Amino acid sequence: MPRQYTTGGKPRLGGIGRRANHYLRWQMIHGARAVISRLAKRDDSRSLWLKGIVERRGFNKALVALANKTARTAWALLMRKESYAAA
């Protein structure tokens, strides 16, 4: 999951580390690739955010951004012991 940096009591989460679990990182990237491949048919808020990233930064950076966002969401859900509820 994301590496955590804390300064002054405020936690700051880093990206998906390359020294972390390689299999999990690989799965997150491939899952993000599958989501982006079906992006044209969707118009919810997360899809619009992702379309903007693809247009501004390109496919591969959008891929990593989505994988990072998914990892942060999963980490937050695990820490809070909550279930995912789409907004």
C-alpha positions in Angstrom: 0.0 0.0 0.0 1.1 3.6 -0.1 4.2 4.6 1.9 3.3 7.1 4.6 5.2 10.2 5.5 4.2 12.2 8.6 5.3 15.7 9.4 3.8 17.8 12.2 1.1 15.3 12.8 -0.3 15.4 9.3 0.1 12.1 7.4 1.1 12.4 3.7 0.8 9.3 1.6 3.3 8.5 -1.1 2.8 6.5 -4.3 2.8 2.8 -4.9 6.4 1.9 -4.0 8.5 -0.1 -6.4 10.1 -1.8 -3.4 6.7 -2.9 -2.2 4.8 -6.1 -3.1 5.5 -6.5 -6.8 2.6 -8.8 -7.5 0.1 -6.5 -5.9 1.5 -3.5 -7.8 1.3 -5.5 -11.0 -2.3 -6.4 -10.3 -3.2 -2.7 -9.5 -1.6 -1.6 -12.8 -3.4 -4.2 -14.9 -6.7 -3.5 -13.2 -6.3 0.2 -14.0 -5.5 -0.7 -17.6 -8.8 -2.6 -17.8 -10.7 0.3 -16.4 -9.2 2.8 -18.8 -9.9 0.5 -21.8 -13.6 0.8 -21.0 -13.6 4.5 -20.1 -15.4 5.8 -23.3 -18.7 4.3 -22.2 -18.8 5.8 -18.8 -19.7 9.3 -17.5 -19.6 9.2 -13.7 -17.4 11.6 -11.7 -14.4 9.2 -11.4 -14.6 8.4 -15.1 -14.7 12.1 -16.0 -11.7 12.7 -13.7 -9.8 9.9 -15.4 -10.7 11.1 -18.9 -9.2 14.5 -17.9 -6.0 12.9 -16.7 -5.7 10.8 -19.9 -6.1 14.0 -22.0 -3.7 16.1 -20.0 -1.0 13.6 -19.1 -1.4 10.6 -21.4 -2.4 7.0 -21.0 0.5 5.6 -18.9 0.5 8.4 -16.4 -3.3 8.1 -16.1 -2.8 4.4 -15.5 -0.5 4.9 -12.6 -2.7 7.7 -11.2 -5.7 5.4 -11.2 -3.7 2.6 -9.6 -2.4 5.0 -6.9 -6.0 6.3 -6.2 -7.3 2.7 -5.9 -4.5 1.8 -3.5 -5.2 4.8 -1.4 -8.9 4.0 -1.3 -8.2 0.3 -0.4 -5.7 1.4 2.3 -8.2 3.8 3.8 -11.0 1.2 3.8 -8.8 -1.3 5.5 -7.6 1.1 8.2 -11.1 2.3 8.9 -12.6 -1.3 8.6 -15.3 0.0 6.3 -17.0 -1.3 3.2 -16.7 0.5 -0.2 -19.7 2.6 -1.1 -19.6 4.2 -4.5 -20.5 7.9 -4.4 
